[in-house]
Amino acid sequence: MLVNIGYGNVVNMDKVVSIIKADAAPIKRMVQAAKDNNLAIDATCGRKTKCVLVMDSGHIVLSALLSETIENRAEGFLAQERSNEDA
């Protein structure tokens, strides 16, 4: 299932391990380490990073949306799929 993570960027939520707020120091270190190892995908379009999506491949995706927003979009998509299956 593809979910919009902001500014026309989408991610496959089946591959996401976790969605983390980007304001904690350990997360900032994780982002820097991923950038150093070419494992970071910047989907912020030049805006401030508000959350980090950790993928099952070891990559991280930086998003300018709040983690709650992405979570709500994913839950809304799942609810829509369930209602389509029931119909």
Buried (B, 14 or more C-beta within 10 A) or exposed (E): EEBBBBEEBEBEBEEBEEBBEBEEEEBEEBBEEBEEEEBBBBBBEEEEBBBBBBBEEEBBBBBBBBBEBBBEBBEEBEEEEEEEEEE
